[in-house]
Amino acid sequence: MPAQIESAAPAAIRVTMSPVADLGFCLFVVEKRASGTGKGKWTQPWAAALDSEAPELGARIEGFWHDEGYDEWAEFSLIGDAASVLFDDRSTIDWQALERAAARAVPVGALMTEQPDVRDLMARRLRELRDDAGRRTAYFVLLKDFWAFLAPFYARDGRPAALRLAGEIREQLDAGRDVLAILPPNHLAQLERFRPMVEKAERDGRLVIVALGLSGVGSGLLEVPGGMMASYSSETSTNPERRRETAKKIAAQLKVLSDPTRLGLLLMLVHGPRSITDLARSEGLSQPTVSVHVKLLREAGLLESEGRRGQRLYFAPGERVRGLLQGVIDVVQSNCDERC
């Protein structure tokens, strides 16, 4: 018998898990990492294993749809909704129900959470899968292969994490907390344009909170005919602490470049080795002042030194400087990508 999560939570808000939603989010993760915008953000074990153990599977996912600028596989959620399995919390996926639904006309609905062009794109994808049996077969072969790869990660870590999160959400709802106070502060549902949609879905009894197990720090909001799905993982729910750590990391990396004099010395040392005396003379500074700045640059790992003719010369390898700047970009980018 499939496991069920019992709750006294208000009937207006459903809380569940969903292997279909987890699979759909993982497809999105593969696309985002391939485009480079998700690099550094999704580092959970399954994503790392995909890179090292099954890169050809990742390439197949990346190559199936060729819709530039759209990384999501929302049509899969729409198929799951039409098959009545999108919010099914069983640990397995009912592939027969999904394939039957895809062979019929799948309703797209208003799809209010997406731009109008995305709604048109979903309608085109769904028509293609319905009308082209070969394409539909290839689609489900790919998804089944990907789920077979993900299943061990879901069984070992993902599903238990989703169970815990679903329980925590239900406890908070039972205690009377407002749903927007429960959702992470960086969740799409918190944006001004989406809050009214979420509140209306709650009033209409159409709001479904899906606890994800494999999405890492990602979260999602998707309106389908069967309900408004707000999804996120336990990693996302602890975001404030993670964001503070991110801020500390960025501050530490930028601190070394925060002083114009120190930055000027670094730029000079990129061009070649110089002694403290050379730097002091060129910049019109005292040697003790230059020594302090050089010490900080060395502690940041930006400088190397060598002895030459009784002198200690310092230089900044270009790759070290580029590495620092790229590291800051990667951290900021990964933080920006958390809202998806």
C-alpha positions in Angstrom: 0.0 0.0 0.0 1.4 3.4 -0.9 2.5 5.6 2.0 0.1 8.4 3.0 0.7 11.6 5.0 -2.0 12.2 7.5 -2.8 15.7 8.5 -5.4 17.9 10.2 -4.3 20.9 7.9 -7.1 23.0 6.5 -8.7 21.3 3.5 -8.1 24.5 1.4 -4.4 23.8 1.3 -3.2 20.4 0.2 0.3 19.3 1.1 1.9 16.4 -0.7 5.0 14.9 -2.3 5.3 14.1 -6.0 7.8 12.0 -7.9 6.4 13.6 -11.1 7.1 17.1 -9.8 10.6 16.0 -8.6 11.4 14.6 -12.0 10.1 17.7 -13.8 12.3 19.9 -11.6 15.3 17.8 -12.2 14.8 18.2 -16.0 14.8 21.9 -15.4 18.0 21.6 -13.4 19.8 19.8 -16.2 18.8 22.5 -18.7 19.9 25.3 -16.4 23.2 23.8 -15.7 23.8 23.2 -19.4 23.0 26.9 -20.2 25.6 28.0 -17.5 23.1 30.1 -15.5 22.7 27.3 -12.9 26.4 26.5 -12.7 27.5 26.3 -9.1 24.0 26.3 -7.7 22.8 22.7 -8.1 25.6 20.5 -6.7 23.5 17.8 -5.1 24.8 14.2 -5.5 22.5 13.2 -8.4 23.7 16.2 -10.5 27.3 15.5 -9.9 26.8 11.8 -10.7 25.0 12.7 -13.9 28.1 14.7 -15.0 30.5 11.9 -14.2 28.5 8.7 -14.8 25.9 9.5 -17.4 26.9 12.6 -19.5 25.2 11.1 -22.5 21.9 11.1 -20.6 22.3 14.7 -19.8 23.1 15.5 -23.5 19.9 13.7 -24.5 17.8 15.8 -22.2 19.5 19.0 -23.4 18.9 18.1 -27.0 15.3 16.9 -26.9 13.5 20.3 -27.0 15.2 23.2 -28.8 13.2 26.1 -27.5 15.8 28.8 -26.9 15.4 30.7 -23.7 13.0 28.3 -22.0 14.5 25.7 -19.7 11.5 24.2 -18.1 9.5 21.0 -19.0 6.2 22.4 -17.9 4.4 20.2 -20.4 5.3 17.2 -18.3 3.5 18.7 -15.3 0.5 19.4 -17.5 0.5 15.8 -18.7 0.8 14.6 -15.1 -2.1 16.8 -14.1 -4.2 15.4 -17.0 -3.3 11.9 -15.9 -4.3 12.7 -12.3 -0.8 11.8 -11.0 0.9 15.2 -10.7 0.0 15.3 -7.0 0.3 11.6 -6.4 2.6 11.0 -3.4 3.4 7.4 -4.2 7.1 6.6 -4.5 6.7 5.3 -8.0 5.5 7.0 -11.2 2.5 5.7 -13.1 4.0 5.7 -16.6 1.0 4.1 -18.2 -1.3 6.8 -17.0 1.1 9.5 -18.3 1.5 7.9 -21.7 -2.3 7.5 -22.1 -2.8 11.2 -21.2 -0.1 12.4 -23.6 -1.8 10.5 -26.5 -4.9 12.6 -25.9 -5.6 16.3 -25.9 -4.0 17.7 -22.7 -5.6 20.8 -21.4 -3.2 23.7 -20.9 -5.7 25.9 -19.0 -5.0 29.6 -18.3 -1.4 28.9 -17.1 -1.4 32.2 -15.4 2.0 31.8 -13.8 3.7 31.8 -17.2 4.0 34.4 -20.0 1.6 34.1 -22.9 4.3 32.9 -25.3 5.0 30.0 -22.9 1.4 29.0 -22.9 1.6 28.8 -26.7 4.8 26.8 -26.5 3.2 24.3 -24.2 0.3 23.9 -26.5 2.7 23.2 -29.4 4.7 20.7 -27.5 1.6 18.8 -26.3 0.2 18.7 -29.8 3.5 17.4 -31.1 3.5 14.6 -28.5 -0.1 13.8 -29.1 0.1 13.7 -32.9 3.6 12.1 -33.4 3.7 8.6 -31.9 7.4 8.2 -32.5 8.2 11.5 -30.9 6.0 10.6 -27.9 7.7 7.2 -27.6 11.1 8.9 -27.6 9.9 11.4 -25.0 8.9 8.7 -22.5 11.9 6.5 -23.1 14.1 9.5 -22.2 12.0 10.3 -19.1 12.0 6.7 -17.9 15.8 6.5 -18.4 16.3 9.7 -16.4 14.0 8.5 -13.6 15.8 5.1 -13.5 19.0 7.1 -12.9 17.3 9.4 -10.3 15.4 6.7 -8.4 18.2 5.5 -6.1 18.9 9.1 -5.1 15.2 9.7 -4.5 14.7 6.5 -2.5 17.8 7.1 -0.3 17.7 10.8 0.3 15.0 12.6 -1.7 11.8 11.0 -0.5 12.8 11.0 3.2 13.6 14.7 2.9 10.3 15.4 1.2 8.4 13.4 3.9 10.1 15.5 6.7 9.4 18.8 4.9 5.7 17.8 4.2 5.3 17.0 7.9 6.8 20.3 8.9 4.6 22.3 6.6 1.5 20.5 7.9 2.4 21.2 11.5 2.7 24.9 10.7 -0.6 24.9 8.9 -2.2 23.1 11.8 -0.8 25.8 14.1 -2.6 28.5 12.0 0.3 30.0 10.2 -0.4 31.9 7.0 0.8 30.0 3.9 2.9 32.9 2.7 4.7 33.0 6.0 5.4 29.3 5.6 6.8 29.5 2.1 10.5 30.5 1.9 11.1 34.3 1.6 12.7 33.8 -1.9 9.8 31.7 -3.3 8.1 33.0 -6.4 4.9 33.0 -4.5 6.2 35.9 -2.5 6.6 38.2 -5.5 3.9 40.9 -5.8 2.7 39.7 -9.2 2.1 36.1 -7.9 0.8 36.8 -4.4 -2.7 37.5 -5.5 -2.8 34.3 -7.6 -1.6 32.2 -4.6 -4.1 33.8 -2.2 -7.0 33.3 -4.7 -5.9 29.6 -5.2 -6.0 29.2 -1.4 -9.5 30.7 -1.1 -10.7 28.5 -4.0 -9.2 25.4 -2.5 -6.8 24.9 -5.4 -3.5 25.5 -3.7 -1.2 22.5 -3.5 2.2 22.7 -1.7 4.6 20.1 -3.0 7.5 19.1 -0.9 10.4 18.3 -3.2 13.3 16.0 -2.4 15.8 16.4 -5.3 15.6 20.1 -6.2 18.3 21.4 -4.0 17.8 25.1 -3.4 15.2 25.5 -6.2 11.5 26.3 -5.9 8.7 26.6 -8.4 5.2 28.0 -8.9 3.0 26.6 -11.7 -0.7 26.9 -12.3 -2.3 23.9 -14.0 -5.9 23.1 -14.5 -5.9 20.8 -11.4 -4.5 23.4 -9.0 -1.8 26.0 -8.2 1.4 24.1 -7.4 3.9 25.8 -5.1 6.9 23.5 -4.7 10.2 23.7 -2.8 12.7 21.6 -0.9 14.0 21.6 2.7 17.2 23.2 1.4 15.2 26.2 0.1 13.3 26.4 3.4 16.6 27.1 5.2 17.5 29.9 2.7 18.0 32.8 5.2 20.9 31.0 6.9 22.4 30.1 3.5 22.0 33.6 2.2 23.9 35.0 5.2 26.7 32.6 4.5 26.7 33.6 0.9 26.9 37.3 1.9 29.9 36.5 4.1 31.7 34.7 1.3 31.2 37.5 -1.1 32.3 40.1 1.4 35.4 38.2 2.2 36.3 37.9 -1.5 35.6 41.5 -2.2 37.3 43.0 0.9 40.8 42.5 -0.6 39.8 44.6 -3.6 37.9 47.3 -1.6 40.9 49.6 -1.3 41.9 51.7 -4.4 45.6 51.7 -3.4 45.7 47.9 -2.9 43.8 47.4 -6.2 46.3 49.7 -8.0 49.2 47.6 -6.6 47.5 44.4 -7.7 47.1 45.8 -11.3 50.7 46.7 -11.4 51.8 43.3 -10.2 49.8 41.6 -12.9 52.3 43.0 -15.3 55.4 41.4 -13.7 57.5 41.0 -10.6 58.3 44.0 -8.4 59.9 44.6 -5.1 58.4 46.6 -2.2 60.9 49.4 -3.0 59.8 49.4 -6.7 56.1 49.5 -5.7 56.7 52.3 -3.2 58.6 54.4 -5.7 56.1 53.9 -8.5 53.0 54.7 -6.4 54.5 57.4 -4.2 53.9 55.4 -1.0 55.9 54.6 2.0 57.4 51.1 2.1 55.6 50.1 5.3 52.3 51.1 3.7 53.1 49.0 0.6 54.2 46.1 2.8 50.8 46.1 4.6 48.9 46.0 1.3 51.1 43.3 -0.2 50.6 41.2 3.0 46.8 41.4 2.5 47.0 40.5 -1.2 49.3 37.5 -0.3 46.8 36.3 2.4 44.1 36.4 -0.2 46.1 34.1 -2.4 46.6 36.6 -5.2 50.3 37.0 -5.1 53.4 34.8 -5.5 57.0 35.8 -4.7 60.4 34.8 -5.8 63.9 35.7 -4.7 66.1 37.4 -7.2 69.6 38.9 -6.6 69.0 39.2 -2.9 65.6 40.8 -3.3 62.1 39.5 -2.7 59.9 40.2 -5.7 56.1 39.9 -5.8 53.8 39.2 -8.8 50.2 38.4 -9.4 49.5 35.5 -11.8 46.7 36.5 -14.1 44.7 33.3 -13.5 44.6 34.0 -9.7 43.0 37.4 -10.3 40.6 36.0 -12.9 39.7 33.2 -10.5 38.8 35.6 -7.7 36.6 37.7 -9.9 34.9 34.6 -11.5 34.4 33.2 -8.1 32.5 36.3 -7.0 30.4 36.1 -10.2 29.6 32.5 -9.7 28.5 33.0 -6.1 26.3 36.0 -7.0 24.9 34.2 -10.0 24.0 31.1 -8.0 22.2 33.3 -5.4 20.3 35.1 -8.2 19.2 31.8 -9.7 17.6 30.7 -6.4 14.2 32.2 -7.5 13.0 29.9 -10.3 
